[in-house]
């Protein structure tokens, strides 16, 4: 199954151990937002707001400060300059 970041949409293959149903917290390597998943299903349980850092139930925007995760994360990602060869 693919694990998809709720902040920027980055995805990576995720293969949980059979029978494991722990809550796991991870950080996206691209936008650095933290989120929690259920290890057996990959279901998203909670998301850390990238602006105010409040961990809360899964949604598309922060209930505390109102930031929309994908828009905020897209602004924060800086791409390296590409030199002409």
C-alpha positions as CSV (number, residue, x, y, z in Angstrom):
1,X,0.0,0.0,0.0
2,X,1.1,3.6,-0.5
3,X,1.4,6.0,2.4
4,X,0.5,9.5,1.3
5,X,1.4,12.7,3.1
6,X,-1.6,14.9,3.9
7,X,0.5,18.0,3.7
8,X,2.1,17.7,0.3
9,X,0.9,14.5,-1.4
10,X,4.3,12.8,-1.3
11,X,3.8,9.0,-1.4
12,X,6.0,6.1,-0.6
13,X,5.3,2.3,-0.4
14,X,4.4,1.1,3.1
15,X,4.3,-2.6,4.0
16,X,3.1,-3.1,7.6
17,X,3.9,-6.3,9.4
18,X,0.9,-8.7,9.3
19,X,-1.2,-8.6,12.5
20,X,0.4,-5.3,13.7
21,X,-2.2,-2.7,14.7
22,X,-0.1,-0.1,16.5
23,X,-0.5,3.7,16.0
24,X,2.6,5.0,14.3
25,X,3.8,8.6,14.0
26,X,6.0,9.5,11.0
27,X,7.4,12.7,9.4
28,X,7.2,13.4,5.7
29,X,10.7,13.6,4.2
30,X,9.5,16.3,1.8
31,X,7.5,18.8,3.7
32,X,8.3,17.6,7.3
33,X,4.7,17.5,8.5
34,X,4.1,14.8,11.2
35,X,1.1,12.5,11.0
36,X,-0.1,9.3,12.7
37,X,-1.4,6.2,11.0
38,X,-2.8,2.9,12.0
39,X,0.0,0.4,11.1
40,X,-2.3,-2.4,10.0
41,X,-4.4,-0.4,7.5
42,X,-2.4,2.7,6.8
43,X,-5.4,4.8,7.7
44,X,-4.6,8.4,8.7
45,X,-5.5,9.1,12.3
46,X,-4.0,12.5,13.1
47,X,-2.1,15.3,11.5
48,X,0.3,18.0,12.9
49,X,-0.4,21.5,11.6
50,X,2.7,22.7,9.8
51,X,2.1,26.2,11.0
52,X,1.0,26.0,14.7
53,X,2.2,22.4,15.3
54,X,-1.1,21.3,16.9
55,X,-1.7,17.6,16.5
56,X,-5.4,17.0,15.7
57,X,-7.8,14.6,14.0
58,X,-7.4,14.2,10.3
59,X,-8.8,17.0,8.2
60,X,-7.7,19.2,5.3
61,X,-7.1,22.3,7.4
62,X,-6.2,23.2,10.9
63,X,-9.0,23.7,13.4
64,X,-6.8,26.0,15.5
65,X,-5.2,28.4,13.0
66,X,-7.2,27.7,9.8
67,X,-4.2,27.0,7.5
68,X,-4.9,24.6,4.6
69,X,-2.2,22.0,4.8
70,X,-1.5,21.4,1.1
71,X,-1.4,25.2,0.3
72,X,0.9,25.9,3.3
73,X,3.2,23.0,2.5
74,X,3.5,23.9,-1.2
75,X,4.7,27.4,-0.2
76,X,7.3,26.0,2.2
77,X,8.9,23.5,-0.2
78,X,12.0,25.0,-1.8
79,X,13.3,23.2,-4.9
80,X,17.1,23.3,-5.6
81,X,18.4,25.4,-8.5
82,X,19.2,23.5,-11.6
83,X,22.4,24.5,-13.3
84,X,22.6,24.5,-17.1
85,X,25.1,22.0,-18.3
